[in-house]
Amino acid sequence: MALREKTNGLGSGVVAERAVMVRALRALPAAHREILDETLFRRRSVNEAAAALGVPVETVKVRVYHALRALRIALDTPRP
């Protein structure tokens, strides 16, 4: 998954928010990034993601839950 910071004409607030999101995503374990890539960024259904990853549908659901939870925690944690 390529997480690049693009600033094409975006306001500084949007750029800052994007930078925070990119850092939070990069801080996640590889398995969490992989499942979010399949389901959110590639917009695959749970069934499609399961087929692409070769895992059961329930595994995808559990991984998405834990990945989103970890991302929320990372985004809610104040940074110096």
N, C-alpha and C positions, 0 to 999 in steps of 0.2 A: 504494500500500500504506500503510495507516494503522498506524503503530507508536506505540501509546499505552502509557503506563505506568499500569497499573491496580493499585491496592493493596487492593482489597476483601477485608479480613480476612486478608491474607497476612502471614506473619512477616517481620521486617525482613531476614533473610537471603535470602529468596525475592525480596523487593522489590529488594534490592541486586543479585542475580544478574540479574533481569529488566532492570534499568537498564543493566548492563554489556552485556547482549545487545542491547538497543535501540540503545545507542551504537555497538556494533560493526556492526550492520546498517546504521545510517544512514551510517556511514563508508565502506561499500562503494560502488563505482561503480553507477550506475543500472542497467546491464545485469545486474549480479550480483544486485541486489535484485529486479529483475523476474523473473529465472529462479527464484529461491528463493521468491518470492511464488507463482508458478504451480505449482511442484512441491511445496513443503513446506506453505505456508500454505493454498493452495486445494486441496491434495491431489490434484492432477491427475497422471495418468500421463505418462510421457515422450511418448507419442503424442498425448495430449490437449493437453499444453503446446505441442508442436510445431504442432498445428493452430491453437491459440489465438494463437500468436505468428507463424504463417506462415513457419516455418523447418523445415528437415529434422530428423528425429529425432536424427541424429548430432550436429547443432549443439546441441540441447538437452542431450544427454549431456555434451558438452565444456564447455558453459557451467555446468552444475551442478557438474561436477568443479572447475572454476576458482573458482566462487563459494564452494563449501564450503571449498576450500583457503584462499582469502583470508579467510574468516570464521574459520577455525581460527587462522590467523596473527594476526588482529586480537585474538582472545580470549586468545591465549597471550602477547601483548606486554604487559609490565607497564606500568601507567599510574601517573603520579605522584599 
